[in-house]
């Protein structure tokens, strides 16, 4: 990976890439350093679950039956 910071003095920039990148798909991203801090991320939606209410009065767990 190559990462560098430049301060351009004209609207055009050129740079060399490493030999190992030749023939491969690469991604070049340009943004103002302060611009990345101002990007608003979407708010996460709060997920809630409603509990299922089951009447267990009088229920006895039969371990032997469960193990069969």
N, C-alpha and C positions, 0 to 999 in steps of 0.2 A: 504494500500500500504506500502511496505517496501522498503526503499532505503538506501543504505549504500555504503561507499567507503572503499576499502581494498587495502593494499599494500602486495601482496603475496610474500612469500620468497621461495616458491616451486611451481611446476607446478600443484598442486592439491589443491582445496579449498572445504570445506564443511561448510554448515550452516543450522540452524534450521529455519523452516517456522512456521508462526502462525497456531494454531489449525483450524481457520476458513478457511484456504486454503486447508486443507486436503480433497481430493476427487474432487477438482476443477482443471480446466486447468489453469496453471500459465505460465508466460513467464519470462525467465531469460536471460538477455543480459549482455555481458561482452565486454568492449572496453576500450582502453586507453583514459584517460580524454582528452588529447590533440587531439586525433584522431577525436572526434566528431566535433571539431571546424574546421577541415580541409576538411570535407565532402562538396563537391561542389553540390549545388542545381541547378537543370536545370533552364536555363534562361526562363523567361516568354515570350511567343510570343506576340508581339504587334498586336492587332486586330484593323483594321480600316474599316470603312464603307463608301462606296461611296454614296453621297446624290443623291436621285432621283430628277431630275429636271422636274417640271410640270409647264406649262404655265397657270397662273391663271388670266391673263389679261381679263377683261370683266366678271369675275365670281362674282356673288352676292350670298351671303349665305342667304337662306330663313329659318329663325328660326322656323316658323310655320310648314313648311314642314318637318324639321328635327325632330320636336317633335311629329309628327303623327305616 
